[in-house]
Amino acid sequence: MKIETIAIHAGNHIDDSSKAVVQPIVMSTTFERAVDGSFPSGYTYSRSSNPNRTLLENVLAKLEGGADAASFSSGNAAGMAVFQSLTPGTHIIAPDDMYHGLRNQLKNLFKDILTFDFIDVNNSEVLQQHIKPETGLIWLETPSNPLLKITDIKKVVSIARQNNIKVACDNTFATPICQQPFSLGAELVMHSSTKYFGGHSDLMGGVLITRDKNEWWQKIRQVQEFGGAVPSPMDCYMLVRSIKTLPYRMCGHVHNAQLLAEYLESHPKVEQVMYPGLPSHPQHQIAKEQMTGFGGMLSFTLRDGQEEAKRVINGLKLFTRATSLGGVESLIEHRATVEGPDTKTPFNLLRVSVGLEHIDDLIADMTQALS
């Protein structure tokens, strides 16, 4: 099936008893045992599994072309499950501009359990210099948040395989509509499903998807079940509902982001636009080779510095000043003030989640704010 068809059908099941076309929400936390003590439905307790979560994980796995998926209550919970699945003492290599939520996990929660280096993973020489005997995971994030750097997944995977190192990829910004890391050699894919999967800024979730059901995956599944950071049946239902329109929503996000990026790049007050769909992007050629769409996120810097960035963001009317991304409404954020004192983000940078409003209205709003 094509991805549009998968999005609609892989997360749905016609109810056997009522014949409801849409899967009902199963709120029960526990399930009846048979007289012999077995569980004929396959379900025992909702922390372990739930009919709505089963369907959600099925559609998520199929969208990425993976063997299985494990859903969590947030993207951070999903990322943490990966770190919790690793043997103490494991060394992790991660991007120097890794998403600050997961970076803070490593620095604050795992500092006495795991070791890690934040480097330019695109630099093969630097990458190889940081590989140690205990290196067990290379974590990728492409496009990155908020600098929209593109990592050559195939190149990193090639180095990782030579050293028997696992590769995980945060695919949140791209979604499986724009990028398929498994086809490029990654072993694990992560998403904050709060973002484009949810698509309406009204639920939280995270997911890990595996290429193979191996021993590592069983450890991650144990973390999911024993830790219990799972989404509610209602959140699973809402995610499945939203995913049905994901391929078509992403088409709109990509279309609008490309045109807004081109407009901003031509504006005299804009210093730089970071969007992989622009030929001026440093990794534009890599993006063309490994992505089928350039995503709905962009960042740009202002020539006149941080005060100008604040003036522009406060002058916008259609772009909402808020964190997060992936909703149908356009959001804009002064990212450095969110990330804290050790941020690597320039203070004259604004990050934009380009929504599904008409592009002419978005450009008009940006024009009046910039002027």
C-alpha positions in Angstrom: 0.0 0.0 0.0 1.0 3.6 -0.6 1.6 5.7 2.4 -1.7 7.6 2.1 -3.6 4.3 2.2 -1.5 3.0 5.2 -2.3 6.2 7.1 -6.0 5.6 6.8 -6.3 1.8 7.1 -3.4 0.5 9.2 -4.7 2.1 12.4 -8.3 1.1 12.0 -10.3 -2.0 12.7 -14.1 -2.6 12.2 -15.5 -3.6 15.5 -16.7 -7.3 15.5 -19.7 -6.8 17.7 -21.1 -3.4 16.6 -19.6 -3.2 13.1 -18.6 0.4 13.8 -16.5 1.6 10.9 -14.2 3.5 13.3 -12.4 1.6 16.1 -14.2 2.3 19.5 -12.3 3.8 22.4 -11.6 1.1 25.0 -11.2 2.9 28.3 -11.1 -0.3 30.5 -7.9 -0.7 32.5 -8.3 -4.4 32.9 -9.7 -7.4 30.9 -11.6 -10.5 31.9 -9.9 -13.8 32.1 -11.4 -17.1 30.9 -12.3 -19.9 33.2 -9.0 -21.6 32.6 -7.2 -18.4 33.6 -6.1 -17.4 30.1 -6.7 -14.1 28.4 -8.8 -14.9 25.2 -8.7 -11.3 24.0 -5.0 -11.0 24.2 -5.2 -8.1 26.7 -4.5 -8.3 30.4 -4.0 -4.7 31.7 -3.9 -1.4 29.9 -0.4 -0.5 31.0 0.8 -3.6 29.1 -1.4 -3.2 26.1 -4.7 -1.8 25.0 -6.7 -2.2 21.7 -6.4 1.5 20.8 -2.6 1.4 21.5 -2.2 -1.8 19.4 -3.8 0.0 16.4 -1.7 3.1 16.9 1.5 1.1 17.1 0.5 -0.8 14.0 0.0 2.3 11.8 3.2 3.9 13.2 5.3 0.9 12.4 3.9 0.6 8.9 4.3 4.3 8.1 8.0 4.0 8.8 8.4 0.6 7.2 9.4 -0.9 10.5 8.8 -4.2 12.2 7.2 -2.9 15.4 6.4 0.3 17.3 6.2 1.2 21.0 4.2 4.3 21.9 4.8 6.5 24.9 3.2 9.4 26.8 5.6 12.0 25.3 8.5 12.3 23.0 10.9 12.7 25.9 9.5 9.5 27.4 10.3 7.7 24.2 13.8 9.1 24.0 14.4 8.2 27.7 13.3 4.6 27.0 16.2 4.3 24.5 18.7 5.6 27.1 17.2 3.3 29.8 17.6 0.3 27.5 21.4 0.7 27.3 23.9 -1.0 29.5 25.4 1.3 32.2 28.7 2.6 31.0 27.6 2.8 27.3 29.0 5.7 25.4 26.6 7.7 23.2 27.6 10.0 20.3 25.0 12.7 19.7 24.7 15.9 17.5 26.2 19.1 18.9 22.7 20.7 18.4 20.7 17.8 19.8 17.1 18.7 20.9 17.6 20.3 24.3 15.0 18.1 26.1 16.9 14.9 25.3 20.3 16.6 25.7 19.2 17.7 29.2 18.2 14.1 30.0 21.7 12.9 29.2 23.4 15.7 31.1 21.3 15.6 34.2 19.6 12.2 34.5 22.1 9.9 32.9 25.4 11.6 33.8 26.4 8.9 36.2 25.1 6.0 34.2 26.1 6.7 30.5 28.8 8.7 28.9 28.3 10.9 25.9 29.8 13.4 23.5 28.0 16.1 21.5 29.8 16.6 18.2 29.3 17.4 14.5 28.2 14.0 13.4 28.4 15.0 9.8 32.2 15.4 10.1 33.4 11.8 9.4 36.9 12.5 10.8 35.5 14.0 14.1 33.0 11.2 14.3 35.6 8.5 14.0 37.9 10.3 16.6 35.1 10.1 19.2 34.3 6.4 18.8 35.4 4.4 21.8 35.4 0.6 22.6 32.3 1.3 24.8 30.4 3.4 22.1 27.1 1.7 21.7 24.8 4.3 20.1 25.0 7.1 17.6 21.9 9.4 17.9 20.9 11.4 14.9 18.4 14.2 14.5 17.8 15.3 11.0 16.6 17.9 10.2 17.8 19.3 13.6 16.0 21.5 16.0 16.3 24.5 15.6 19.2 24.9 13.2 17.7 22.6 10.5 21.1 20.8 9.9 20.9 17.8 7.7 22.8 14.7 8.6 24.0 12.2 5.9 22.3 9.2 7.4 23.9 6.7 5.0 27.4 8.0 5.7 27.0 7.8 9.5 25.5 4.3 9.3 28.4 3.1 7.2 30.9 4.3 9.9 28.7 2.8 12.7 28.5 -0.6 11.0 32.2 -0.8 10.7 32.4 -0.4 14.5 29.3 -2.5 15.5 27.4 0.6 16.8 23.6 1.1 16.7 22.1 4.1 15.0 18.9 5.8 16.1 17.3 8.7 14.3 14.9 11.4 15.6 12.7 11.8 12.6 10.2 14.3 14.2 10.8 17.2 11.9 10.7 15.2 8.7 8.0 12.6 9.5 7.9 9.4 7.5 6.2 11.4 4.7 9.4 13.3 4.0 12.1 10.9 5.1 12.5 7.1 5.8 15.6 6.5 7.9 15.2 2.7 7.8 15.8 2.8 4.0 19.0 4.6 4.8 20.3 2.1 7.3 19.1 3.3 10.7 18.0 0.7 13.2 15.6 2.8 15.4 13.4 5.8 14.6 12.0 8.1 17.2 9.2 10.7 16.9 7.5 13.1 19.2 4.0 12.3 18.1 2.8 15.4 19.8 4.0 17.2 16.7 3.0 16.3 13.1 1.4 12.9 14.0 -1.0 14.7 16.3 -1.1 17.7 14.1 -3.5 19.9 16.1 -1.6 21.0 19.2 -4.0 19.1 21.5 -2.3 15.9 22.6 1.1 14.6 23.7 2.8 11.4 22.7 6.0 9.8 21.6 7.0 6.7 19.6 9.9 4.4 18.9 9.9 2.2 15.8 12.3 -0.6 15.2 13.6 -2.1 12.0 14.1 -5.5 13.6 12.5 -7.3 16.6 15.9 -8.0 18.2 17.2 -8.2 21.8 17.6 -4.4 22.0 14.0 -4.0 21.0 12.8 -6.4 23.7 14.6 -4.2 26.3 12.9 -1.1 25.0 9.5 -2.9 25.2 10.3 -3.9 28.8 11.0 -0.2 29.6 7.7 0.7 28.1 5.7 -1.9 30.1 7.5 -1.8 33.4 8.0 2.0 33.4 4.4 2.6 32.3 4.9 5.9 30.5 2.2 5.0 28.0 -0.4 7.1 26.2 -4.1 6.9 27.3 -6.6 5.1 25.1 -8.1 8.5 24.3 -4.7 9.9 23.2 -4.1 6.7 21.0 -7.6 7.1 19.4 -6.9 10.8 18.7 -3.5 10.1 17.2 -4.9 7.4 14.9 -7.6 9.9 13.9 -5.0 12.6 13.1 -2.6 10.3 11.3 -5.3 9.6 8.6 -4.7 13.1 7.2 -0.9 13.2 7.9 0.2 12.7 4.2 -2.0 15.5 3.0 -1.3 17.9 5.8 2.5 17.4 5.2 2.0 18.4 1.6 0.6 21.7 2.8 3.2 22.3 5.4 6.0 21.6 2.9 4.5 23.8 0.3 4.0 26.8 2.6 7.4 26.4 4.3 9.2 26.4 0.9 7.4 29.6 -0.2 7.9 31.4 3.1 11.6 30.4 3.2 12.1 31.8 -0.3 10.3 35.1 0.7 12.3 35.5 3.9 15.6 34.8 2.1 14.9 37.7 -0.3 14.1 40.2 2.5 16.8 42.8 3.3 16.3 42.6 7.1 16.8 38.8 7.2 20.4 37.6 7.7 20.0 33.9 7.0 17.2 31.4 6.4 17.7 27.8 7.5 15.5 25.5 5.4 16.8 22.4 3.6 14.7 23.2 0.6 16.7 26.2 -0.3 19.8 25.8 -2.6 21.7 28.1 -0.2 21.3 25.5 2.6 24.8 23.9 3.4 23.4 20.4 3.2 20.8 21.0 0.4 22.2 18.3 -1.8 22.1 15.7 1.0 18.5 16.7 1.7 17.6 16.2 -1.9 19.1 12.8 -1.9 17.6 11.4 1.3 14.3 13.3 1.7 11.1 13.2 -0.4 10.0 16.6 1.1 11.9 19.3 3.0 9.5 19.5 6.0 7.4 22.3 7.5 10.0 23.8 9.8 12.3 26.7 9.2 14.4 29.2 11.2 15.8 32.6 10.3 18.1 35.2 11.8 17.7 39.0 11.8 20.5 41.3 10.7 19.8 43.8 13.5 20.1 41.2 16.3 18.0 40.0 19.3 16.0 43.2 19.8 14.9 43.2 16.2 13.9 39.5 16.6 11.8 40.4 19.6 10.2 43.3 17.7 9.3 41.1 14.7 7.9 38.3 16.8 5.7 40.7 18.8 4.4 42.3 15.6 3.0 39.2 14.0 -0.8 38.6 14.1 -1.3 35.2 12.4 1.8 33.5 13.8 1.2 32.5 17.5 4.1 33.0 19.9 4.4 29.5 21.4 6.7 26.5 21.7 6.1 23.1 20.0 5.4 22.6 16.3 3.5 20.5 13.7 0.0 22.0 14.3 -2.3 23.3 11.6 -1.7 26.8 12.9 1.6 28.7 12.4 3.8 29.1 15.5 6.9 31.2 16.0 9.4 31.1 18.9 12.5 32.8 20.1 14.2 29.5 20.6 17.3 30.6 22.6 15.2 31.8 25.6 13.4 28.4 25.7 16.6 26.3 25.7 18.3 28.0 28.7 21.7 29.4 29.5 23.8 26.8 27.7 21.9 27.2 24.4 23.8 26.9 21.1 21.1 28.8 19.3 21.8 32.4 18.1 19.8 35.0 20.0 18.7 36.7 16.8 17.1 33.4 15.6 13.3 32.8 15.3 12.0 29.3 14.7 8.8 28.9 12.7 6.4 26.0 12.5 4.7 26.8 9.2 1.0 26.0 9.4 -1.7 25.4 6.8 -3.1 28.9 6.5 -3.1 30.4 3.0 0.5 31.3 2.1 -0.4 34.7 0.9 -1.8 35.6 4.4 1.3 34.2 6.1 3.6 36.3 3.8 1.5 39.4 4.3 1.7 39.0 8.0 5.4 38.5 8.0 5.8 41.5 5.6 4.0 43.9 8.0 6.0 42.6 11.0 9.3 42.9 9.3 8.5 46.5 8.2 
